[in-house]
Amino acid sequence: MRIPPRIARIGALGALASALLLGSSALAGPAAATPAPVAQTPWSAAAIGDICYGDLPPEAHETLDLIESGGPYPYPQDGTVFQNREGLLPQQSSGYYHEYTVETPGSDDRGARRIVTGEEVEEDYYTSDHYASFDLVDYDC
């Protein structure tokens, strides 16, 4: 199974920084003084919590290790594209997010716990309630 690349994208912030450093004419003149209206997104950063890597259940650590090593994964659904139908994660193009099962002790099926990865380095979200809420994994605490 193909593992999604986990590369950092330049994104809008990086493009703005590049334009400022390189002196883009698009930012010069009177229009540069008046910021463009910010588009509203259906998600809110407040809808995403955070969780320290050390506070994840041991099974989530196992799943993250499997992701890092490229598998093999216990379920055929692991590594498939996560559609973000709930709209809780930041809007991205299709194929940006992928989901992986976090084993639930005592469950006779996949259970409700998942890791959803984005393409950014260490952009891993944990959900224990089958996508009703997400916590961004904080690797620095």
C-alpha positions in Angstrom: 0.0 0.0 0.0 1.3 3.4 -0.9 2.1 5.6 2.1 1.3 9.3 1.6 4.2 11.6 1.5 4.8 13.5 4.7 6.4 16.6 3.3 6.0 20.2 4.3 4.1 22.3 1.9 5.1 25.9 1.3 1.4 27.0 1.6 0.1 30.6 1.6 2.2 31.7 4.5 5.4 30.5 2.8 4.4 32.2 -0.5 3.8 35.4 1.3 7.1 35.2 3.1 8.8 34.5 -0.3 7.1 37.4 -1.9 8.2 39.7 0.9 11.7 38.5 0.8 11.9 38.6 -3.0 10.1 41.9 -3.3 7.1 40.9 -5.3 5.3 43.7 -7.2 2.0 42.1 -6.2 2.5 43.5 -2.7 3.7 46.9 -3.7 1.5 50.1 -3.9 -1.6 51.2 -2.2 -3.4 47.8 -2.5 -0.8 46.3 -0.2 -1.8 48.6 2.6 -5.4 47.2 2.6 -5.5 43.5 3.4 -7.9 41.4 1.4 -10.9 40.0 3.3 -10.2 36.6 4.8 -12.2 33.8 3.5 -14.3 32.0 6.1 -13.7 28.3 6.5 -16.2 25.7 7.7 -13.9 24.4 10.3 -12.6 26.1 13.4 -9.2 25.6 15.1 -11.2 25.6 18.3 -12.9 22.3 17.1 -9.5 20.6 17.2 -7.9 20.0 20.6 -4.4 18.8 21.2 -3.0 15.8 23.0 0.6 15.2 24.2 2.2 12.2 22.4 2.9 10.7 25.9 -0.8 10.8 26.8 -1.9 8.7 23.8 -2.9 5.2 24.5 -0.2 2.6 23.8 -2.2 1.3 20.8 -1.9 4.8 19.2 1.9 4.7 19.6 1.8 1.3 17.9 -0.2 2.7 15.0 2.1 5.8 14.7 5.1 3.4 14.6 3.4 1.4 11.8 2.7 4.5 9.8 6.3 5.6 10.2 7.6 2.3 9.0 5.1 1.9 6.2 3.1 -1.0 7.6 2.0 -3.7 7.3 -1.4 -2.6 8.7 -3.9 -4.9 10.4 -6.9 -3.7 8.4 -7.4 -3.2 4.7 -8.9 0.3 5.3 -5.7 1.5 6.9 -3.9 4.1 4.7 -7.0 4.9 2.7 -8.0 8.5 2.0 -9.9 10.2 4.8 -12.6 12.5 3.2 -13.0 14.9 6.2 -16.8 14.8 5.6 -17.3 16.1 9.1 -15.4 19.3 8.2 -13.6 19.3 11.6 -10.1 19.3 10.1 -8.7 22.1 8.0 -10.0 22.0 4.4 -7.5 20.4 2.1 -7.6 18.9 -1.3 -8.8 15.3 -1.7 -6.1 12.8 -0.8 -4.4 15.1 1.7 -5.6 13.1 4.8 -5.3 9.3 5.4 -6.8 7.2 8.2 -5.4 4.4 10.3 -7.0 2.1 12.9 -6.0 2.4 16.5 -6.7 -1.0 18.1 -9.3 -0.9 20.9 -8.7 -3.6 23.5 -11.8 -5.8 23.9 -13.4 -4.7 20.7 -14.4 -7.4 18.2 -14.2 -4.9 15.3 -12.1 -1.9 14.4 -13.5 0.2 17.2 -13.8 4.0 17.1 -10.2 5.0 17.5 -8.2 6.3 14.6 -5.1 8.3 13.6 -5.7 10.6 10.7 -2.5 12.0 9.1 -2.0 15.0 7.0 0.9 15.7 4.6 2.8 18.0 6.9 5.5 16.6 9.1 4.0 15.5 12.4 0.5 16.4 11.3 -1.2 13.6 13.1 -4.7 13.8 14.6 -6.1 11.3 17.1 -9.8 10.6 17.5 -11.3 8.2 20.1 -14.9 8.8 19.1 -14.9 7.9 15.3 -14.4 11.4 13.9 -16.7 13.3 16.3 -13.7 15.2 17.6 -10.0 15.4 16.9 -6.8 16.1 18.9 -3.6 17.2 17.1 -0.7 15.1 18.5 1.8 17.3 20.1 5.2 15.7 19.9 7.0 18.4 22.0 5.3 17.7 25.4 
